[in-house]
């Protein structure tokens, strides 16, 4: 079903993982144009080549206000407005409580919290009334995972933004929801959390024993949930956190 026909979307952090999978799904469902952003030009170029001519890759750093302003300008210059924004860009790494520096704190919160806030605020004038915004949160916000206090708290803030902005944007009929993935096989597991194959195998075994789904999630499954929140099918869904974790945090 081409439910996004003639729609224009923007996805931050879309050179790989959940962001890229969501771009693929939007285009498969008829999106007119999908803007994708990321910090690495080479990775973005590869993603755009994979997505095709209806995708436009723009280098942008969500933690940099000037970069977000430039992103806004690029879209305006192309004469576009947005029907859907997926604030997906984020980072993850371990921090040991008691030995965490202000620089470490700033690095994570500048991307995961400040970046999400100012991405949405900067692009909000370009979002059509009646549009949709989805924020990428995480089940980590509700679980208190050890040595991840910064990441956990940053995602709790993202979930809170969805509640507040759903109320703030009521006059414009823009729905704001959060998707909270569970453990999903993306590059952030290796590049951010430093999980090698042995550790990944351990996580896979743990999920097989504890999660009702019995496995790790796939990026396409998270993308399907994001598209639901962006689509007319969720027209009466607003301010929610949609957990997509195979039941891991629910039982």
TABEL-V231595 format. One record per helix or strand of 3 or more residues. SS is the DSSP state (@ for helix, = for strand). FROM is the first residue (numbers start at 1). LEN is the number of residues. If there is no record, write none. Layout:
# TABEL-V231595
SS_FROM_LEN ; SS_FROM_LEN
This chain:
# TABEL-V231595
=_8_4 ; @_17_12 ; =_33_6 ; @_41_11 ; =_55_5 ; @_65_13 ; =_82_6 ; @_102_25 ; =_127_10 ; @_140_4 ; @_149_20 ; @_170_3 ; =_175_7 ; @_187_5 ; @_197_14 ; @_219_12 ; @_232_3 ; =_241_4
